Amino acid sequence: MIPSDPIMLLSFVNLKLRDYYDSLDDLCEDLDVSKEEIAEKLGAVNYRYDAEKNQFV
C-alpha cells in the first residue's frame, strides 16, 4: 500500500526510486500500483517524474 497524502507519497516514491528501482515503471510493476495515479497525485502538488534523474522533481 502506498501513502495517500501527496507529500508522504513523494517521499515514499523518491526513496524507493533512489534505493530500489531503476525506473518508475519498475516500481509500479513491482508494487502493483498505477503509474498514472502516482503521476496525477504528485502532479497535483507540482511534481513531475524526471526519468533522467529517476525521481519526482
N, C-alpha and C positions, 0 to 999 in steps of 0.2 A: 504494500500500500504506500502511496506517495502522499506527501503533505498537501492539504487543500489550500492553505494560506500561500499566496504568491511569493512572499519573501522567504518563507521557510522552504517552499518548493525550489526557489532559485538556489538557495544554499545547498539543499539536498542534491539537486541535479548537477550543479557545478562540481561538488565534491566527488560524486560518482563518476562524472566525466573525467575529472583530473586523475582519480586514483584507480579506476577500474575499467573504463570503456574508451575505445578509440574513436567512437562517434555516437551521435545522438541516436542513430538507427540501431546500433548495437545495444545501447541502454534500453531503448523502448522494446526491442525484441526480447531481451533477457528478462525484463521486469513485466512484460506483457501489459504495457501502457501505450496509449495513443500519443504519437508524436505531435499530432495536430492539437490535441488537448493541452499538452505541455506548452507548446508554442503559443497557443491562444491565451492561456493563463499568464504566462510570463510577458507576452506582448501587451497585456492589459496594464502592466506596470513598466512598460517601455524597455523591455529586454528582448533581444533578438539573438538567435543562435548564430555564432560565428564558427563555421566549420574549420577554418584555418587555425583558430585558437582552441577549438573543441570546447567551447564554453558559451554561456549566455552572457552577453555584454550589453 
